[in-house]
Every structure is written in structure tokens, then in C-alpha cells.
Amino acid sequence: MGIVVNLDVVMAQRKISSRDLARAIGITEANLSLLKRGKVKGVRFETLAAICRHLQCQPGDILAFSED
């Protein structure tokens, strides 16, 4: 599988909606949805930093590697 995106889990723990997070970091809800589902080929470090800053987490809380 490769990289697993756990963004939805972190958002649920922080009780933040996709709409609020997308608005706070300056991306569309559609792009955030694609990222949450792991349907993107990459993510800009700037976007990842904005997500981590807003959710007060580390990139490793959002992204994980899986051999499956």
C-alpha cells in the first residue's frame, strides 16, 4: 500500500470539520477530501506544515508507512 493517510483520525480527535480545516489552511474541501482518502500523488510541505500547525500535531501523526 505504501503511505497511509490518517488525517481523518487526527481531525476526529481534534473535533475539527473538513470545512473548517480547509478554510484555515487555504485549500478547497475537495482537495482536502482527496488528501484524506490518500488519492493524491503528493502533498506540498507547505500544506503539510499548515495542517500540522492548525491541528497541533506532527507529520507522523498524519502519515504512516505500511508494507501491506
N, C-alpha and C positions, 0 to 999 in steps of 0.2 A: 504494500500500500504506500509506504513512504512516509510522508508528513501528514499527521493528523491534526486537525484544527479543533481546539477545544474552546473557541471563543464563546459559543453559546452557553457553555457551562460557567465560565467566568462571569458572563453577563448576568446569568440567573443568580449566581452567588451575590453579585453586587446589586441585584434588583434594578437593572437598567434596561430599557427597551431599545430595540434596534433603531427606532426613530430618534430617540434621544442621543444615542451614541453616534449615529451617522451625522446628526446635526452638530454635535460637539466637536467631531474630528474633521468635518468638512468633506465628507464623501456622500454619495447617494445611498439610499436604503437598498437599492438594487445591488450596488457593488458590495455593500456590507453583507448582504444575503449570500452573494456568490462566495465571498471570503469565508463566511460561517460554514458553508456547505463544502468547502475545500474545492470549489470549482474554478479556482484561479491558478494560473501558472506561476505567479509570483506576487509578491507584495513589496511595496517600497518601504525602505527602512523608516522614512519619514512618517508613513501611515502607521506602521507598527509602533513607532515611538509615541505617536499621538494616542493610539489605543491604550498602550501601557500607561501613559501618563494619566489619561482620563479614568481608567479602571484601577489605577494604583496597583499594577501587577508587573511581572517580569515576562519577557517574550516566551520563556519556557513554560509559563502558566497557560499560554495560548497555543503554542505549537509543540508537538511531540513527534518523535520518530518511531515508526512501527515497522517491523520486518514482515508482517502479515501481508 
